[in-house]
């Protein structure tokens, strides 16, 4: 069965009306929206075809139709008119980003809050590395005979330090030699490679050197492990309760749990993807099967990129959310690259 231009036009009318009203759309409204150029009988036939083709669904309690996930996907890919943010929205985003946000974690949390307030849906934010995290440099600072401070800097410019203890005395000269060994042979490689190199040195170094080297490598591996774990900030979960699709407690509970307790399972983007829209069953997580996610990335610098996502019903206004999220992500990239410079608002 062919998806004609008229069928696409009807699908567009149904989708946009359902986004606005959250109610099944009937042939009478469609006929009015199309200016009376097509009879109600013809529209009913076209609606039946669209249902058969899987682009529309017909709720049991209504004669109207609603878009299916397949219908939303066609709408987003082909029928949706791309939008730019309004002057008011651009000013709101610019004002929100005008404050001081120095710490990365603070930027993540505030970015999610801003987006949620702008789009009126729950939002999440995260920072991820563009490549695997490795140790860039190590410094060892003596404290007393049996302890020293290990300072580890990673390639994403995070610096961590911890007091480490060893059963054997280590003087400052030996710590300096160990630091040189670490920076020569244990930087720029994975945790697994660090472990393999340490094992290869077993028996080659005296115990008074191997012991502090071993505890330092163990600590550095813990730093890398923590750095690679994605910390996700979510906000605006209660916005879901305003949507008619999520009035059923059983339907909303799993989604609220995902946003609150399993945040690390929220969708992320491939490194070379600036934005993605995931509709209903396209989401891997079962809690998102009746929801949609729009997620965008922005450049933080220092081998890091940020993610900002919106979670809402499949009925969400994709054009408006995508426009706002794109402008917001571009603004954040500008903010990290050149402070206080925001992208110009595109003309409507």
Secondary structure by P-SEA (a helix, b strand, c coil): ccccaaaaaaaaaaaaaaaaccccccaaaaaaaacccccaaaaaaaaaaaaaaccccccccccbbbbcaaaaaaaaaccbbbbcccaaaaaaaaaaaccccccaaaaaaaaaaaaaaacccbbbbbcccccbbbbcbbbbbbcccccbbbbbbcccbbbbbbbbbbcccccaaaaaaaaaaaaaccccccaaaaaaaaaaaccccccccaaaaaaaaaaaaaaaaaaabbbbbbcccccccccccccccccaaaaaaaacccccccccccccccccccccccccccccccbbbbbbbbbbcccbbbbbbcccccccaaaaaaaaaaaaaaaaaaaaaccccccccccc
